[in-house]
Amino acid sequence: MRGFFICLAALMALALPASASASQRPSPGSAGIGDRLFPTLGNGGYDVQHYDLDLRYATASPAQGIDGTVTILARATQSLSRFDLDFAGDSVGSVSVNGRAATFARDGEELVITPRAPLPDGRAFVVQVSHYTAHPREPDPNVLLSTAFFTTPDGSATAGQPDSTHVFLPSNDHPRDKASFTIRFDVPAGTTAIANGVKVSQTTSGGRTRYAFLQRQPMATELLQLAVGRYDTISRGVHDGIIVRDAIAPSLATLLSDKLPTELTHLDWMKDHVGDYPFDAYGSLVVDATLGFALETQTLSLFDKPWFDGTYGGRGIWEPTMVHELSHMWFGDSVAPYSWDDVWLNEGHATWYEWSWAAEHGELGEDIGIPGFDDTMRAVYNISDLLRAEDGPVGRPLSGEASQLFSVQVYWGGALVLYALRQQIGDAAFQRLERAWVSRHRDGVASTQDFIALASKVSGQDLTAFLNDWVYGTKTPPMPGHPDWTVAPAGAGARTLAAPQQALLARAKR
Ligand SMILES: [Zn+2]
């Protein structure tokens, strides 16, 4: 049903007219979007509106690579003599800009493109990268996030967060530049493909099956999911207006049969807490592999088998983890971080709702080691100076390495900032803030400063100094309402901590 697809020509016709004077001298777009932690990630000089992916998987082998063509509709934000895409895949066939062959060169992870003629500021343009190739690798669970495009016994899937989607897609690979996506697959008949958003067509002829998916709300490249192979797809119908479907390794059907349906109650719970679900579809993708993480790929959260088979723990582990990934649909996906320093807004909120769910349902003891919500926060507060010393302030990770970008400080320290904020402004204002945040910035990008500004507005208090201290301070501020809570000295190390705090740290290092 081709009519569902976003037509690039039509979008171009809607593009705003050029806003800059013709006299502006064309110059190269920058090789990075300006992220402190990832200086060459993303690019400058343009803003992507839409990606159209056309991906061919020649055989049914899980190790099968992609022969891909991506067509990108973008708008120049300066007069461009040349510009970059991020790309770290195997090879590039050819590149065109506005239908005319363009010269290109690879420089590290940059694909440097020089169009025949400069691109005027404010104008839409179409860049097509044809017949690029990339191949999946076997995941290594000992190296967190080592594999963006990975194989499983049943096929392949993707986990590009934070900086690796450009391993398998030439793109402006930074969450600051979100875009809608059309994702088409051409696979051997009998092979299943599933991606973000809603399936709009599936046809089989000549021994090949062609699928198309539409992710119409803007999505950060890091949240792309391309799952191809022997997957069972499970439809759970339309729940409260949301298309709910899962894709699982066939070997996991019995294990998951009574677990994945809980996502329907999780959807209801999240809606009660923060408001309407922001996308057209939701579901879980569960692979028969050990990755060591779960990931909030937009509309289709990725989990590995050990979450569910008892390896990581029982119900008190897998169920709060499902809520954690689901909550990212609002916090991190619909509202994406402006920079990777702002990732605490993703993980702090996801941890908050994970722990809130777990505490309400008697699962926090297994999830985190301490049954009570306030007691958990008190224990995190106690080790907060230690975490600030080891991983940096909540909103200023010491590096973009996975161990520091996704440190326990970003997760638990982020949740602790929200707890301190709720103590400061009260529960009613905090709930209003949470709903206002996901409503005001829906389908957008927002920063820590945006959060501070909205918190101040909603609460009627100027929270600039208060939240800056909590997010960026190297020392833990006093906890409002709990003058008796204490912070262990950073230099003391974990050995001097009481048992609950030691248990927390042990989990953090897993
Ligand atoms: Zn998370």
Boltz pocket constraint, residues with backbone or C-beta under 6 A from the ligand:
constraints:
  - pocket:
      binder: B
      contacts: [[A, 294], [A, 324], [A, 328], [A, 346], [A, 347], [A, 350]]
      max_distance: 6.0
